[in-house]
Amino acid sequence: MSKSMRYFSFILVLTLAISSCKEKTASEETETEEQLVERALAIHDRVLTVDTHADTPLRMIEPGFDMAERHDPRETGSKVDYPRMKEGGLDAIFFAAFVAQDIRDDDGNTRAKALCLQMIDSVIASTEKNSDVVGLALNPDDAYALEKEGKRAIYIGIENGYPIGNDVSNVEEYYNKGVRYITLVHSSNNDLADSATDQNGTEHGGISEFGASVVSEMNRLGIMVDVSHGNDSVFYDAIKLSKAPIIASHSNARSVTEHQRNMTDEMLKLMAENGGVVQLTMLADYLRTAPPNAARDSAMTAMRASITKPISEMTDEERAALRKSFNELNEKYPSPPATVTHVADHIDHIVKVAGIDHVGIGCDFDGGGGIEGVFDASEVMNITIELVRRGYTEEEIEKIWGGNLIRVFKEVQAVAEELKTEVGS
């Protein structure tokens, strides 16, 4: 089935409302839905599409997991592999090596670094093994070069600065392995910064003194500073500390959906002044407000408490049992779905507040992301279709899908070159 027919079937099921945020030309007013889809898919094929956040390295270290095979997301939980990137027209992706926060001591730091390096090495090995379809990307222009070769560009990031430990020299080690952004913190405070969701509240008042030295080192090397998951103070500190524009690799707009992980309008305006970019994510709770469901919350809390070891250390059978338990819980206590319409609503708002040059896409596949219409990498073209439906031009869509992030990436590298020149002079 063609991309256009697959989506056409999808919209008949969902009956998405046709909306428009801009004036349409006479020809666009008379085009059919099928013609609009065909036009959108042509745009999607022409522009560089970049997803800045996927936790797929957690999958890649599973024994026997092959990125060259197409996986059924309903059976395996996997949202990204190379065949589905091709199906969805996804040209480039940042695979984030994610290490969950644990004990902040020498032993914990050592384990975190070892796991982080294992995931990074798995990404590198996969690109080498599948060099006919993908390539490891280190610089902004690599994505365009690989696209011309008909290959997907694979970038590397780190989610959670925990694997840096208390040794700033680790930042350069990760850079030399190919890391090009680091998310300073995750769901709990670490030695670098405060989390937006730590139950104990703030610890450093934003970015710690050590975290400031890490930001400085990231600037020196040309690594993008990512403030997703940080609390509000982390954002403001990063704006002040970083000599280069910053990013939020997977965050949304708080005015649209009230969640502490999302960004306020004041933050969005400052992000525009900073020259940075906010990458929209496909996590339902950040896209729409769900009604209270105490029974579901209680069941989810109990299930998470029952997990006694990291997913990366589970056997195939244990992972399968965990997925089955989560699926059964979701069936018993369903939440209202998030859709492509919600995604576009957030994009509309960020464009209104910060401008078209400061918004992008970071789906968070394999880390919780996946909604109706963009359930996995094979469906990302549906974002483009909704943007076309709302009147966005090809130039604007090109900026949203990759142009804005690539611009920031280039500016971060330019600052690094300037800092090297200053040191050498």
Backbone hydrogen bonds, N-H to C=O, Kabsch-Sander energy under -0.5 kcal/mol:
donor,donor_aa,acceptor,acceptor_aa,energy
6,R,2,S,-2.6
7,Y,3,K,-2.3
8,F,4,S,-2.5
9,S,5,M,-2.3
10,F,6,R,-1.7
11,I,7,Y,-2.8
12,L,8,F,-1.4
13,V,9,S,-1.5
14,L,10,F,-2.4
15,T,11,I,-2.7
19,S,17,A,-0.7
21,C,390,R,-1.6
29,E,25,T,-1.9
30,T,26,A,-1.0
31,E,27,S,-0.7
36,L,32,T,-2.3
37,V,33,E,-2.4
38,E,34,E,-2.2
39,R,35,Q,-2.3
40,A,36,L,-2.6
41,L,37,V,-2.7
42,A,38,E,-1.7
43,I,39,R,-1.8
44,H,40,A,-2.8
45,D,41,L,-2.0
46,R,42,A,-1.4
47,V,43,I,-2.3
49,T,47,V,-0.5
50,V,48,L,-0.6
50,V,401,W,-3.5
51,D,92,A,-2.3
52,T,50,V,-0.6
52,T,361,I,-1.9
54,A,94,F,-1.3
55,D,365,F,-2.5
58,L,55,D,-1.8
59,R,56,T,-1.6
60,M,56,T,-2.0
61,I,57,P,-1.2
62,E,59,R,-1.9
65,F,62,E,-1.9
67,M,65,F,-0.6
69,E,66,D,-1.5
71,H,69,E,-0.6
75,E,72,D,-0.8
76,T,72,D,-2.8
77,G,73,P,-1.4
82,Y,67,M,-2.3
85,M,81,D,-2.0
86,K,82,Y,-1.9
87,E,83,P,-2.2
88,G,84,R,-2.2
89,G,85,M,-0.6
89,G,86,K,-0.9
90,L,85,M,-2.9
91,D,49,T,-0.6
91,D,89,G,-0.7
92,A,49,T,-2.1
93,I,153,A,-2.1
94,F,51,D,-2.3
95,F,93,I,-0.7
95,F,155,Y,-2.9
96,A,54,A,-3.2
96,A,94,F,-0.7
97,A,95,F,-0.6
97,A,157,G,-2.7
98,F,96,A,-1.0
99,V,97,A,-0.5
99,V,159,E,-1.3
105,D,103,I,-1.3
109,N,105,D,-3.0
110,T,106,D,-2.3
111,R,107,D,-2.3
112,A,108,G,-2.5
113,K,109,N,-2.4
114,A,110,T,-2.1
115,L,111,R,-2.3
116,C,112,A,-2.5
117,L,113,K,-2.7
118,Q,114,A,-1.9
119,M,115,L,-2.1
120,I,116,C,-2.5
121,D,117,L,-2.8
122,S,118,Q,-1.7
123,V,119,M,-1.8
124,I,120,I,-2.3
125,A,121,D,-2.7
126,S,122,S,-2.0
127,T,123,V,-2.2
128,E,124,I,-2.0
129,K,125,A,-2.4
130,N,126,S,-1.9
131,S,128,E,-1.0
133,V,130,N,-2.2
134,V,130,N,-2.1
135,G,152,R,-2.2
137,A,154,I,-2.8
142,D,139,N,-1.4
143,A,139,N,-0.6
143,A,140,P,-1.1
144,Y,140,P,-0.5
145,A,141,D,-2.2
146,L,142,D,-2.7
147,E,143,A,-1.9
148,K,144,Y,-2.0
149,E,145,A,-1.0
150,G,147,E,-1.6
151,K,146,L,-2.9
152,R,133,V,-2.5
153,A,91,D,-2.9
154,I,135,G,-2.7
155,Y,93,I,-3.1
155,Y,153,A,-0.6
156,I,178,G,-0.7
157,G,95,F,-2.4
158,I,181,Y,-2.0
159,E,97,A,-1.6
160,N,158,I,-0.7
160,N,183,T,-1.3
161,G,184,L,-1.2
164,I,161,G,-2.1
165,G,162,Y,-2.1
167,D,164,I,-1.8
168,V,166,N,-0.6
170,N,167,D,-1.9
171,V,168,V,-1.5
172,E,168,V,-0.5
173,E,169,S,-1.4
174,Y,170,N,-2.5
175,Y,171,V,-2.3
176,N,172,E,-2.7
177,K,173,E,-1.0
178,G,174,Y,-0.6
178,G,175,Y,-1.6
179,V,174,Y,-2.3
180,R,156,I,-2.9
181,Y,156,I,-0.5
182,I,224,M,-1.9
183,T,158,I,-3.4
184,L,182,I,-0.7
184,L,226,D,-2.0
185,V,228,S,-0.5
186,H,188,S,-0.8
190,N,193,A,-2.2
194,D,206,G,-1.3
196,A,229,H,-2.9
201,G,198,D,-1.7
208,S,192,L,-2.8
212,A,208,S,-2.2
213,S,209,E,-1.4
214,V,210,F,-1.7
215,V,211,G,-2.4
216,S,212,A,-2.2
217,E,213,S,-2.0
218,M,214,V,-2.5
219,N,215,V,-2.4
220,R,216,S,-2.1
221,L,217,E,-2.0
222,G,218,M,-2.3
223,I,218,M,-2.6
224,M,180,R,-2.7
226,D,182,I,-2.1
226,D,224,M,-0.6
227,V,225,V,-0.5
227,V,247,I,-2.4
230,G,227,V,-1.8
231,N,194,D,-1.7
234,V,231,N,-0.7
235,F,231,N,-1.5
236,Y,232,D,-2.0
237,D,233,S,-2.6
238,A,234,V,-2.6
239,I,235,F,-2.2
240,K,236,Y,-1.7
241,L,237,D,-3.0
242,S,238,A,-2.6
247,I,225,V,-2.7
248,A,277,V,-2.0
251,S,248,A,-0.5
251,S,279,Q,-2.1
254,R,252,N,-0.5
254,R,263,M,-2.9
255,S,263,M,-0.6
256,V,253,A,-0.7
257,T,253,A,-2.1
259,H,257,T,-0.9
262,N,259,H,-2.0
263,M,252,N,-3.2
268,L,264,T,-2.3
269,K,265,D,-2.5
270,L,266,E,-2.2
271,M,267,M,-2.7
272,A,268,L,-1.8
273,E,269,K,-2.1
274,N,270,L,-2.5
275,G,271,M,-1.1
276,G,271,M,-1.9
277,V,246,I,-1.2
278,V,358,H,-1.7
279,Q,248,A,-2.9
279,Q,277,V,-0.5
280,L,278,V,-0.7
280,L,360,G,-3.0
282,M,363,C,-1.2
284,A,282,M,-0.6
286,Y,283,L,-1.5
287,L,283,L,-0.8
287,L,284,A,-1.4
288,R,284,A,-2.2
290,A,288,R,-0.6
297,D,293,N,-2.6
298,S,294,A,-2.5
299,A,295,A,-2.2
300,M,296,R,-2.9
301,T,297,D,-2.4
302,A,298,S,-2.3
303,M,299,A,-2.2
304,R,300,M,-2.5
305,A,301,T,-2.1
306,S,302,A,-1.1
307,I,303,M,-0.5
307,I,304,R,-1.1
308,T,306,S,-0.7
313,E,310,P,-1.5
314,M,311,I,-1.5
319,R,315,T,-2.4
320,A,316,D,-2.3
321,A,317,E,-2.2
322,L,318,E,-2.1
323,R,319,R,-2.4
324,K,320,A,-2.2
325,S,321,A,-2.2
326,F,322,L,-2.3
327,N,323,R,-2.6
328,E,324,K,-2.5
329,L,325,S,-2.1
330,N,326,F,-2.5
331,E,327,N,-2.0
332,K,328,E,-2.0
333,Y,329,L,-2.8
340,V,372,E,-0.6
342,H,339,T,-0.6
343,V,339,T,-1.5
344,A,340,V,-2.5
345,D,341,T,-2.0
346,H,342,H,-1.9
347,I,343,V,-2.2
348,D,344,A,-3.0
349,H,345,D,-2.0
350,I,346,H,-2.5
351,V,347,I,-2.7
352,K,348,D,-2.2
353,V,349,H,-2.3
354,A,350,I,-3.3
355,G,350,I,-1.2
355,G,351,V,-0.6
358,H,355,G,-1.6
359,V,356,I,-0.6
360,G,278,V,-2.5
362,G,280,L,-3.8
364,D,53,H,-2.5
365,F,53,H,-0.8
366,D,369,G,-0.5
367,G,364,D,-1.6
369,G,364,D,-2.9
370,G,282,M,-2.3
371,I,374,V,-1.5
372,E,338,A,-2.0
374,V,371,I,-1.3
377,A,79,K,-2.6
379,E,376,D,-2.0
380,V,377,A,-1.0
382,N,379,E,-1.9
383,I,380,V,-1.6
384,T,380,V,-0.7
385,I,381,M,-1.9
386,E,382,N,-1.8
387,L,383,I,-2.2
388,V,384,T,-2.6
389,R,385,I,-2.3
390,R,386,E,-1.5
391,G,388,V,-1.6
392,Y,387,L,-2.4
397,I,393,T,-2.5
398,E,394,E,-2.5
399,K,395,E,-1.5
400,I,396,E,-2.3
401,W,397,I,-2.7
402,G,398,E,-1.2
403,G,398,E,-2.9
404,N,399,K,-2.5
406,I,402,G,-2.7
407,R,403,G,-2.1
408,V,404,N,-2.1
409,F,405,L,-2.7
410,K,406,I,-2.4
411,E,407,R,-2.1
412,V,408,V,-2.6
413,Q,409,F,-2.0
414,A,410,K,-2.2
415,V,411,E,-2.3
416,A,412,V,-1.8
417,E,413,Q,-2.0
418,E,414,A,-2.2
419,L,415,V,-2.5
420,K,416,A,-2.0
421,T,417,E,-2.1
422,E,418,E,-2.3
423,V,419,L,-2.0
424,G,420,K,-2.0
425,S,421,T,-1.5
